[in-house]
Amino acid sequence: MRKRFDQELEILNAEIIKMGSLIETAIETSVNALVDQDMSLIEIVNNLEIEIDEMEKIIEKHCMNLLVQQQPVASDLRLIEAALKLITDMERIGDHAEDIAEITKLFENKKFIKNLVHIPQMAEVTISMVKRSLAAYVNKDEKLAIQVCIDDDIVDNLFVTVKTELIDMIREDSNNGEQAIDLIMIAKYFERIGDHAQNIAEWVIFSVTGEHKNTDNIGKTIQAGSFAE
């Protein structure tokens, strides 16, 4: 029975990794559509979102079957509960990638009011956060999950930078207003993707420790040397 359960967990992990790969591609494609003003990529993001939604249903059903058909112990229950929670955040990430692609339609054949530097940086960091949070889940790596939580500060700081720069541009020239607001919305979606990646990491910590911590001050905890090896 235990061997069978472990095999099912491996399948579950593979499904989560597949869903993670889809959302990573969705984020990357959405930012490429924006930066390159390539409208053909928008349909790809939309199709990826459909696949992401389908994977969420598959994983949810798999988790429920594990709960009903197997005899999970407490640590197994935490893994399954964490999986059910994190796929919700993953699905929301896919939604935000699609939201970014939809706003990108507004920039077709238009010149940007500023060079896009920080928004692609936000995309890069969020993709890394998603990738590492899922690796942390599969490998039960609490330290890696905590690092993902810390890195959310990078995304937040980039968002503040983007917002401040664009608001200043509106003040200087009100004609910049419409596009500036659209770019702020895109930056906000990337900021939310970072939040969802952090949520995933926090559920990883729960799956390992049994505690769902507020990780806002986790960096201070590590620096103080109180993080258990």
Beta strands, then each sheet from edge to edge (+ up, - down):
end
